Amino acid sequence: MRQSGRLGDAPQAETPTRAAGLARLASFVPYAAVYARERNRVVPPHDRVSRLSPYLRHRLILEREAVAAVLDAHPRDAVDKFVSEVLWRNYWKGWLEHRPHVWDAYLDQLRRDRDGLAGTASIGYAEVIAGRSGIACFDAWARELTETGYLHNHARMWFASIWIFTLRLPWALGAAFFLRHLLDGDPASNTLSWRWVAGLHTRGKHYLARAENIARYTDGRFDPKGELDEQALPLTEPPLDLTPRVLPALVELNTELPSGLLLTPEDLAPEVSHLSKLGFRGVAGGWDETVGEDLDLAPPVVDFSRVAIADALSRAEAHFAAPLKSLDKTEWQADAEAWARGLGVRQVVTLETPVGRWRERLEQLDGRLARHGIALVRARRTWDSSLWPGATRGFFPFREQARRQARLEGFTRIAQPQPG
Ligand SMILES: Cc1cc2nc3c(=O)[nH]c(=O)nc-3n(C[C@H](O)[C@H](O)[C@H](O)COP(=O)(O)OP(=O)(O)OC[C@H]3O[C@@H](n4cnc5c(N)ncnc54)[C@H](O)[C@@H]3O)c2cc1C
C-alpha cells in the first residue's frame, strides 16, 4: 500500500449502481488506514477520502458494508476515524428522526428566504451561486459543486461558513444550493450541518472559516487572507423546541400476507436486507418528479437517483424473481396505487424512508392504499433501529453507545456482512 493515502485517478463521473459503489469501496479499503491523517486535505480529485457518499446516501451500499470492509482489512484503531465519520451520517439521521419539525422549520425558512430574494439581496445571491463572489476559493468550490455534484467535507464547512458569516447570505438558501447540486444531498446531514456551522445546532457555537486554515489544507492553492470575516458572531433564531420526540412507530410486517415491494431512492439494496428471504408478487419503483420540483434539484442529481432506482429494480427483479414495474414519474402516487391493486396484495413493503420528501410521499401513499385495505409497511433495518434511539443527545455519547453495542455483540453486527 502506498502511504500517501492517494487512491490514484479517482473517476470524476459517478456511476449510480451498486456494483460501482462496491468497486469504489474496494478501491478505498487499502487507504482507510491513512484516512485519519489525510482526510482534511482538500486537493482534487479528493483521493484522500472515500467519495462513497452518493452510494451511502442512496443505500446502494450500506454503512454496515463500508464499516465491515475497513475492519476486515485493518486493525480497529487504524480505521476508527473512518468508522466515526460513517457514524456521523447515522447520528444526523437519528437526530432528525427525533425532531422532524426541524426539517419542516427549515423548509418554512427556505420559502421565506426565497420570497425575500425578490428584493435587492437577489443580486448578491445570483452572483455568488454563479461562482462570482470575488473570493477565489469560494468561487472555485461553487463551480466544483455545480460541475461535479461533490464537495470535500472541509470545503463544505468553509463554504457554508463564508456564505453565512462573510457574504451574509441566509443559511437556508445555502443549504438549498447544496441540496440542489450534491449527489449525496441529504435532509439530515445537510440541514443539520448548515445549522451546526451557523451556530444554531449547538447554540452559540459556530464554525468560522479561517484563511490560514484554508491555505494550509489546500496545499497553498488558496489563501484568502484579509477576505474573510473571522470575528462574526453565531446566528440566532426564535426558540425551536429541540426536545427529542418518540421515534415513529412502525407497522408490523406480516410475512404471511401477499405483498409487493416498493423501492425508493432512500434505500436501494433490498436484496441485502431482512426482506431478502421474503417472497413478493411484484417489485415497483421510480422517480417521482414532485420530489425534485420544490427542492429544485439539478438534472444530474435527479438522473443519479433515476438510474440508481433502475439498477435496484433490476437487481430486485432477479433476486426476488418477481415482475418489475417502473412507476410513472408524473403520476407516481396513482401509478403505485394502481400497481398494488393490480397485484391483489394486502401490504406494500418498503425499506424505511427517513425524514424528508420520500417519507412525505409515502405517508400520502399510505392514505391512498388504506382506502383499498392495503397496508404500507416501512421496514426499518436493524442498523437504524439499533442506532437511532441513541441520537437524542450529542454525537460522542451516540458513538460510545454504538461502540458498546458493537462490542457486546463482538463487533459482529457491525463487522460481519449480514442482512439488515
Ligand atoms: C455544510 C455541510 C453540508 C453537508 N451536506 C451533506 C449531505 O447533504 N449529504 C451527506 O452525505 N453529507 C453531507 N455532509 C457531510 C460530509 O461533508 C460528506 O458526507 C462527505 O464530505 C462525503 O464525502 P466522502 O464520501 O468522501 O466522505 P468520507 O470522508 O470518505 O466519509 C465516509 C462517509 O462517512 C459519512 N460522513 C463523513 N463525514 C460526515 C459528516 N460530517 N456528516 C455526515 N456524514 C459524514 C458519509 O456518508 C461519507 O460518505 C455535509 C457537511 C457539511 C459541513
The ligand as a Gaussian input file, in Angstrom:
#p B3LYP/6-31G(d) Opt

LIG

0 1
 C      -22.381000      22.163000       5.336000
 C      -22.292000      20.676000       5.140000
 C      -23.254000      20.013000       4.384000
 C      -23.203000      18.620000       4.228000
 N      -24.175000      18.008000       3.478000
 C      -24.152000      16.660000       3.348000
 C      -25.152000      15.989000       2.599000
 O      -26.091000      16.594000       2.080000
 N      -25.049000      14.641000       2.470000
 C      -24.039000      13.921000       3.032000
 O      -23.988000      12.692000       2.858000
 N      -23.100000      14.539000       3.778000
 C      -23.122000      15.872000       3.936000
 N      -22.142000      16.483000       4.674000
 C      -21.149000      15.646000       5.397000
 C      -19.832000      15.360000       4.648000
 O      -19.306000      16.549000       4.163000
 C      -19.994000      14.367000       3.487000
 O      -20.691000      13.214000       3.918000
 C      -18.612000      13.920000       2.969000
 O      -17.871000      15.043000       2.589000
 C      -18.804000      12.989000       1.789000
 O      -17.577000      12.721000       1.169000
 P      -16.870000      11.297000       1.272000
 O      -17.826000      10.235000       0.922000
 O      -15.616000      11.371000       0.510000
 O      -16.577000      11.252000       2.838000
 P      -15.553000      10.399000       3.715000
 O      -14.733000      11.387000       4.451000
 O      -14.855000       9.393000       2.919000
 O      -16.511000       9.719000       4.789000
 C      -17.130000       8.439000       4.562000
 C      -18.630000       8.579000       4.743000
 O      -18.946000       8.969000       6.072000
 C      -20.076000       9.853000       6.072000
 N      -19.632000      11.166000       6.585000
 C      -18.383000      11.661000       6.582000
 N      -18.357000      12.874000       7.193000
 C      -19.625000      13.136000       7.554000
 C      -20.248000      14.233000       8.218000
 N      -19.552000      15.288000       8.650000
 N      -21.583000      14.201000       8.414000
 C      -22.321000      13.123000       7.990000
 N      -21.782000      12.044000       7.378000
 C      -20.453000      12.061000       7.165000
 C      -20.535000       9.970000       4.633000
 O      -21.563000       9.038000       4.400000
 C      -19.264000       9.622000       3.853000
 O      -19.538000       9.103000       2.566000
 C      -22.161000      17.881000       4.854000
 C      -21.202000      18.553000       5.602000
 C      -21.251000      19.923000       5.744000
 C      -20.198000      20.623000       6.567000

